[in-house]
Amino acid sequence: MRKEGMQPSITSLNLLLESLVSLNKFDKTINLFEEIIESGFRPNKFMYGKAVQAAVKLGDLKRANEYVHSMKKKGVSPSLFIYNALIGGVCKEKRIRDAEKLFHEMLERKLVASVVTYNTLIDGYCKVGELEKAFDLKERMVRENVEPNLVTFNILVGGLCRAHRMEDAKQVLKEMEAQGFAPDGFTCSIIFDGFLRSGNVKSALALYEEVSGKGVGINRYMLSNWLNYLCKEGKVEKAEEFLQKEIEKGFVPNEVVYNAIVNGYCRISNMNKAISMVEHMEKLGLRPDCVTFNSLIDKFCEMKEVEYAEEWVKMMREKGVLPNVETYNILINGYGQLCLLDRCFAIIEEMENRGIKPNVVSYGSIINYLCKDGKLLEAEITFRDMVSRGVLPNVLIYNMLIAGNCTAGKLKDAFRYFDEMVKGETRPTIVTYNTLINGLCKKGRVTETEDLLSQITSSGCTPDVITYNTLISGYSNEGNAHKCLELYENMKNLGIKPTLNTYCPLISVCCKEGIELVQRLVCEMSEMHLTPDRLIYNILIHLYAEHGDVQAFALHHEMVERGICSDKMTYNSLILGHFRRGNLSEIKNLVSDMKVKGLVPKADTYDLLIRGYCEQKDFIGAYLWYREMLENHFLPRFTTCNKLLTGLTEQGRLQEAQIICSEMKVKGMDDWSFGEDLSAVVKM
């Protein structure tokens, strides 16, 4: 029209935008709206509404907010429809605090919240587990004369079921029925799924029997859930038997039902049965869809049999089923696992050629594997290319890039990505902060983590057990027992339960503070119903062995009784313990036992044996261990060798000392100064 000198009317543009949105052509909606602005049209409230709706549907909240900001600048007040769309978008991303801000802003503009507004916010609260606030908001909507509808009750029932609060869900169901709302198929499926999640299979089946006579729609939906549950439990054959019994009762299964069985067999890697089920579907006149084929393709990729996966992609095309974005994403992930990244990029190109726009998952898989492979420059190039194509990064993408750079020790680049996400619309999660804290700790920059710890709470995140474990480990490596204990008390006060990964570095750093403190920590660990693992046993055995305390041997016995195998560190500590107690007779037995268990003594064990025998003035014993050490192609440390040579010389064992000197010269370790006596030995 514009090429012919005609300008479309506001009405026709409104209709066109509305049609594009109703057809789910959100990209085209955005393109048309941008074109309207560029052509000099002044968009009205309706046009802005459709553009915001399209941007939200695409997950592009940054663009949606830009449109709202633009309309405010031009004096166009956002409508209730626009606020509802924005609230829905931020709730979908679990940004409930932002949803609250939008809700209050809307009320300040004298807009009256509708049942859609309330339902969206209630759903947002349920999704983040803030159920009390969800119920408070439901009470508020009643006070504001906005009647809850069936959707409201279904949302609340769903939230309670996900939280395993089945008794509360039943109460809401009663209230719902009292207000004249009959539970529909969706309500029943929510309750049914809730019982299954809670492990109450008996109640789930009782509900299934109750509603099975109320209509095939309800029966089919719930049957699909039940079959999915059985398949996830690995009971696929039982699921198939159950389905067969229902068919005999007159039930007519559809593709969704059979897809559950196909996926179930794929889960247990029984590909022959999965393929057989697809063939059975076709015999019944049912058409396998993308979900069917994607289950097979995904499993073949997981099994690293990408050639079979490609065959099934070819087959689905031959059957008239076009691969969707998920199909391509599965292939990208499959090739990524095999480090065939060139093929991943080729798939991206193929998607674009076929008119399928790669999404954040498509690029995310490639970026993830590039980061894991240490190809950080290529990862950034892919990331920038993704953004330039209008695909907005999410928190997972940023976390991959930050983790990759932290692993490589490139903290400057890790924080560059962090700053970029903070300045944008992507909020860091606790995973983001934990990754950065770990990166700083590994670099010995543990004091810099204090700023990040304060940022966690100010950003609305909550430190978790991984945060505290990482910090305790970092300060433990610095030898700062006081700070470790402070963090330990803080996490307990916050109700965060310590784990073995808390106690291991904590006990390790507190060993220098004395046995009493360590015993208190071990006692607290026991109160938490935590059983020491090999690392903790080794720390404790070493501590007691250093003091020559028999508790070292008692702990070793306890460790073996619990089925925890000793390792080289365990044996080294036990050897040390016997040296401290002067029990040389037990040491040979320990070394023999060590060898029997397949733990071949290495340089550190031999060094410990030579030094121990020297301290006990048994220099011939030490010399014998020295001989075995050399035969196994290990060399003693300079200080150990010096101690042995000095002892042999003092005891007049000049021949052995001469042999050691000659061997060390041959090994290239002859720039030593052992004093006049040894010099005389060498001259002889």
N, C-alpha and C positions, 0 to 999 in steps of 0.2 A: 504493500500500500504506500509506504513512504517513498519507494523508488518511483512510483507514478505520481508523486506529489500530493498524495492523500494522507492525512493524519488519522490514525485510528482514534475512536472516541474513548472516553474514560470508561464507559460501560463495557465496550468490547474488550478493553485491556483487563478490566476486572474479571470478566467471564473467562478470558484466556488464562489468566493466572490461576483462577479457581479450578479450571479444567485440568491444568497441568498438575496441580497439587493432588486433585482427586485421582489422577492416573499414576500417582507416585513418581512423577518425573520432576524430582526436586532440583536436580542440576539445571534443567531447562527453565524451571521457575526462577531460579537465581539469575540465570543469564538474561532472561527477558526483563526482569526487574532492573538489572544493571543497565540494560539497553534503554529502558524507559528513562532512567535518571540521566544517562549520557545525552539523550535526545532533547533534553530540556523540559520534559514533562515534570510537573510537580506531583509526585505520588500522593494519593489520598490515604486515609487511615486503613481502608480495606486492602490496598496494595501492599502497604507496609506489613499488615497482618499476615498476608500470604507469604511474603518474602521471609518474615521471621519464622513462620511455621516451617517453610522449606529448609531454612538454615538449621533449625533445631532437629528436624528429621534427619538431616545429613550429619548431625553431631557437631556442627560448626557453631558452637555457642559464641565464639568470638565475633563472628560475622553477624549473628543475630543481635548481639549487644550493640554492635556498631550501627546497625539499622535503627535500633531503638534510640540510640544517642543522636543519630542524624535527624530522626523525626522530632525529637524534643527540641533540637536547635532550630528547626524550621517552624516551631510552634504547633506541631501536631501532637496531641496528647495520646499516649499509648492506650489502646482499648483493653477491655477485660480479656478479650480473645488473645491479645498479644501477651499479657501477663500470664495467662493460663499456659500458653505455649512455652514461655521462658521458664516458668516454675516446673513444668513437666520435664524440660531439658536438663535443668540442674539436678532435679530429683533422680533422673535416670543415671546421672553420674555420681549419685549419692552425696551431692553437695547441699546437704539439708540446711546449713546455716545461710547459704546464699538464697535458698528458696524462701527462708523466713524473711530475709531482707526484702525480697521482691514482694512478698505478701504484705508486709507493713507499708512499703512504698505505695502499693496499689490502694491500700485503705486510706493512706494520707491524701491520695488524689481523689478521694470521695467515690471510688469505684466500689460497688457492692459485690462481694465474693459470691460466686455461684456454687452449685453442688459439684461442678467439675473442678473448681478451684480447691474446694475442701477435700474432695476425693484424691486429687493429685498430691496434695500435701500430706494427707493421711497415709497414702501409699509410700511417699518418700520417707516418712518417719518409720513405717513398718520395715522398709528395706534396710534401714541403718540400725534396726533393732531398738528404736526408741518408742516402744509400744505405749508407754504411759502418756507420752505427748500426743500420740495418735488418738488415744481415747479422750484426752482433754480437748483436742481439736474437734472431735465428733460432738462432745457436749457443747462446745462453743457454737458450732453450726446450728444446733437445735435452739440455743438461746437467741441466735440471730434470725430465727424463723426460716432456716434453710433445712428442709426435710432430708434426712439421710435416705438413700435409695438402696436397691439391691446391690449395686456396685460397692457402695460404702461398706455394707456388711460383709460382702465377699472379701474385700481388701483386709478388713480387720480379722476375719476368720483365717485368712491366709497368713497374716503376720503372726498370729498366735500359734498356728500349726507349725510354721517354720521355727518358732521358738520352743517347740515341743510342749506348749501349754494347752493340751488337748481339753482339759476340763473347762478352762476359760473359754475356749473356742465353742464348746457345747453350750455354755451360758449365752454367748453372743447369738448362737443359732436359735435359742429359745426366744431371746428378745426380738430377733428378726421375724420369727413366726408370729409373735404376739402383735407385731406392728403390721401384720398382714402380708408379709413377703414370704412366698413359698420358695424354699430352696430349689435352685435350678440345677442342671447337670454340672455346671461349673462349681457351684457351692459343694455339691456332693463329692466331686473329684478332689476339691481342696481338702475336705475332711478325710477322705479316703487316703490321699497322699500323706496327710499329716499323721495318720495312724501308722502308715508304713515307715515314715521317717522316724517315728518314735519306737519302732520295733514291735508295735502292737498289731501283729498280723491277724490275730483272732478278731479284734474289733473291726479291722479293715474288711475282712471277709464277711462279717455279719452285716456291715453296711452295704457291701456289694450285693448280698442276697436280698436285702431289704429293698434296694432300688432297682434290682434287675428286672422286676416286673413293671416298672413305671415308664418304660419306653426305651427303644433301642438306642436312641441318642445318648441317654445317660449311661446305658450298659456299655456301649462301645468306648466311650471316653474313659470310663473307669477300668474297663478290661485292658485298654492300652496301658494305663498306669500300672495295673497289676502285673501284666506281662513284662513291662519295663523293669519293675522291681525284681521279679524272679530272675530275669536275665542279668541284671546288675549283681545279683547274688550268685551268679554262675549256674543257676538251675534252669538252663535253657530247655532241656528235654521235658522238664516238669511244666514249663510254660507252654510248650507245644502240645503236651497232653491236655492241659487245661483248656487251651484254645479248641482242640478237637472235640472235647466234651460240650463246649458251648455251641460249636457248629452243629453238633448232633441235636441240640435243643432248638435249633432254628436260627441261631445267630449267623448273620452274614458279615464276614470280616471285610475290611477295606485295606487299602495300601498301608495306612498308618499302623494297623495291627500287625501286618506281616513284616513291616519295616522293623518293628520291635524285636521280632524273632530273628530276622537277618542280622541285626546289630548285635543281638545276644550271642549268636554263633561266632560272629567276628570277634567279640570280646574274649571268647575262650579259645580263639585261634583255630576253630574248626571250620576252615574255609570251604571244604567239600560240602558240608551241611548248609552253610550260608548260601552257596551257589545253587545247591539243590532247591532251597526254599525260594530263591528268585525264579527258578524255572517253574516251580509249582504255582507261584503267583500268576505267571504268564498263562499257564494251562487253565487257570480259573478265569481268565479274561481280565485280570488286573494288570495295570501297566506300571512296572517299576519306575520310580521317579528319581530325582536328584538325590534324595535322602537315601534311597536304596543303594544306588551306585556309590555314593560317597562313603557309606559304611564299609563297602568292600575295598575301595581305593585307599581309604585311610588305613585299614588294617594291613594291606599289602605294603604300604609305605612304612608303617610301623615295623613290619617284619623285614624291612630293607630290601624288599623285592619290587623295586620301582618299575621293572620291565612288565610285571603282571599288572601293576597299577595303570601303566600307560595302555595296556591292552584293553582294560575295562573302560578307560576313557574313550578309546576308539569304538568299543562296543556300544557304549551308551549313545554315542553320536549316530551309529548305524541304526539304533532303535528309536531315533528321533528325539532323544532327550539331550538337550544342550547342556554342556558343563556350565555350572554357575561359578560365582566368585569363590565359594567355599571349596569346590572341586579343585580349582587352580591353587588355592591356598594350601590344600592338603599336599598337592604335588610339590609345591615350593618347599614346604616343611620336610617332605620326604627326601628330596635331593639335598636340602641343607644338612640333614643328618649325615649324609654321605660325603659332605664337604664338596659337592659338585655345584659350586655357586654360579659357574657360567651358565649351567642349565637353568638355574633359578632365574637369572636375568633374562634368559631366552623365553621363559614362561611368562614373565611380566610383559615382554614385547608381544608375545602371542595373544595375551589377554587384550591388550590395547588394540591390536589388529582386528580382533573379533568383536570389538565394541564393548568389552567388559572392563570397567574401570577398576584397576587394582586398589584395594583399600589399605587401611592401616595395618591389618593383619598380614597382608601380602608383603608389604615392605618390612614389617616387624620381624618376620621369620628370617629374612635375608640379613637385616641389621644384627639380629641376635647371633646368627652363626658367624658373621664377619667379626663381631666383637669377641666371640669365644675362640676364634682362630687367630686373634691378635691383630687382625687387619683393620685397625682403627681409622686409618685415613679413608679406606674404601667404605667403611661404615658411615663416616660423616658425609662422604660424597653421595651415597645412597639416601641418607637422611635429608640432605639439602635438595636432592632431586625430587624426593617425595613431597616435600613442602612446596616446591616450585610448581608441582602439578596439582596443588590444591588439596592434598591429603594432609590433614592436620595431625601432628603427633599427639599421642596420648601419654599418660604417665608411664605406661609399660615401656614405650619406646625410649623415653628419657632414662628410665631406670636401667635399661640394657646398656645404653651408651655410657652412663655414669659408672656402672659396674665394670664394664670393659676397660675403661680408663683407670679406674681404681686398681684393678687387677694388674694392669701394666705399670702401675706406679705413677701414672700421669695425672696427678691430682689437680694440676692447674686446669687441664682440659675437662676433668670431671666437674669441677666447680663452675667452669664456663657454661656447661650444659645446665647445671643446677640454677645458675643465675638467669639463664634464658627461660627456663620453665617457670620460675618465680615471677619474672616480668610479664610472661604471657598469661594465658588462661588455664594453664595446667598446674594443678596443685600437687606439690610433693606429698608422697605418702610416707608412712613410717619406714617402709622398705627403702625409700630414697635416702632418708636420714641415716638409717642403719648402715647402708652401703658406704656413705661418705665417712661416717664415724669409723668404720672398719678400715677404710683406706688410710685415714689419718693415723690410726693406732699402729698399723703395719709399718708406716713410715717413721714411727717414733715421735709423732707430733700429737701426742695424746692430750696435751693441755689445750690445743685448738678445738677440741671437741666440745668444750664448755659452751661456746657460742652456739653450736648446733643444738645442743641439749636444750638451751633456752628457747631456740627457734621452734623446736618441736611443739612445745606447749602453746606458744604464741600463735602458731599456725593452725591450731585446732586439732593437731595429732596428739597421741598419747604414747609416751615411751613404753615399749614392751620388754619382755624378758630378753629378747635378742639385743636390744639397746643396752641394757644393763650388763649382760654377759660380755658384750664386746668391750664396753668401757672397763669393766673389772679386769678382763684379759689384758687390755692395753696398759692399765696402771700396774698390773702384776708384772708385766715385762719390764716396766720401769723400776720395779722394786719398791713401789709406793704402797705399802700395806695399809697405812692409815686411810688413804683415799679409797682403796678397795673395800675396806670395812664400812666406810661412810656410804658408799654406793649400795653395798649389801643391805645396810639398815634402811636406806631410802626405798629400795625396791620392795622390801617387806612391808614397810609402812604404807606403800601405795597398793598393797594387796597383790603384788606380782610374786608368784610362787617361784622361788629359786629352783634351778635344775642342776644336773650333774655338771653342765657347762659353766654354771656359776661357781660351784664349789671347787672344781679342779684348779683354776688359776688362783682362787681365793686361798685355798689351803696351801698351795705352792708358795705364794708370797708370804704367808703368815708363818711358815716353818722357822724363819729367822727370828720370829717374835716369841718363840718358845712353845714347848709341847702342850702346855695347859690351854693356850688359845686354840691350837689345832684340835685338841680333844673336844673343846666346846663346839667347834664348827662341825666336827664329825657327828657329835651328838645331835645337833640341830638338823643335820642332813638326814639322820636316822628318823627324827621326828616327822620329817617331811615324807617319810616312806620311800626314801631314795636309797638304793643299794649301790655301794661304790663300784665303779668299773675298774678296768685294769690300770688306767692312768692314775686314778686316785689311790688305788692300792700301792702302786709303785712309789708315789710321792710319800705316802705314810711309811712304807717299808724302809725307804731311804732315810727318812727322818730318824726313825728309831735305830736303824743300823748305824748311823753316824754317831749316835750316843752309846752304842754297844748295848742297847736295850733288847732283851729277849722278845719283847712285843713284836719286833720285826718278823721273827720266825712264826709267831702265833698268827699274825696277819697273813703271812704267806700260806699257812695251812688253811686258814679261813677262805682265802682266795681260791685255792685249789678245790676245796670242798664245794664251792659255789660254781664250779665248772669254768672258772676263768683261767686260761692258760698263761703261764709265766712267759715273759719275753726276756730279751737280753738285759734290759734295764733292771728287771726283777732280780736276775741272777747276779748282776754286778753289785746290787745293793746288799744281797745276802752274803756275797763274798766279803764285802766291806764290813758287814756286821760281825762275821767270824774273825776277821782281822782285829777289829776293835776289842773283841773278847778273848783274843789270843788262841782261838780254836783252829790251828793250822790243819789238824787231822781231818776236819770236815770239808776243807776247801777242795781237795782233789775229788771228793765224791760229788760236790756241787758241779764242778767243771765236767766231770764224766756224765752226770745227769743232763747237763746242758747239751752236751754233744749227742746223747741218745735221743733227745727231743728235737734234733735237727737244727739246733741253734749253735752254729759254728762260732767259736770265740774269735773276735777281731781285735784290732789294735788297742781299743780302749780297755777290753777285758784283760789282755796280756799286760798292758801297762799297769793296771790296777794290781795284778798278781805280783809283778816284779817289785813294785813299790811296797806292797804289803809285806812281802817276805823280807825286804830290806829293813823295814821298820821293826820287824821281829828279830832282826840280826841273823836271819837264816839266809846268808848270801849265796850259798851253794844251791838252796832251793830256788832262790830268785834267778840264779844263773840257768838252772834247768828250764824254767819258764821262758827265759830269754832265748834259749836254744830252740824251743818249740815255736816261739814267736817268729824267729827268722825262717824256720823251716816252712812256715805258713805264709811267708813273703810279707811280713809286717815289720816295721821298724819302730823301736821304742822312741819316746820323746827324749830330748836332750837332757832334761833334768833327771829323768828316770835312769838313763844310762850313766850319767855322772854319779848318781847315788850308788848304783851297783858297782861301778869301777872303784869308787872310793872305799866301799865296804870290803870288796875282794882284796884290795891292796892292803888295807889295815889288818886283815886276817892272814896276810902272807900268801894269798892265792894268786901269785903273780902270773902264772901260766894262763889262767882263765882271763885275767885282766888283759894280758898281751893279746889273746885271741880276739877279745871284744874290740880292742883298739885296731887291730889289723882289719877286722871285718867292717868296722865303721869307716875306715879309710877307703876300703874298696867300694863302700856304698856312697862315698862322697860326703861323709859327715866327719871331716877330720880337722875342722878349724875350731877345736875345743881347747880349753886350758884347764887341766886337771890338777895342777900343783906339781911340786918337785918330785914326790914319790912316784906319781904316774909317769912323769917325764923319764924318770930313771928306768921304769918298767919298759917304756917304749924303746929306749936306747938299748937295753939288753936284747 
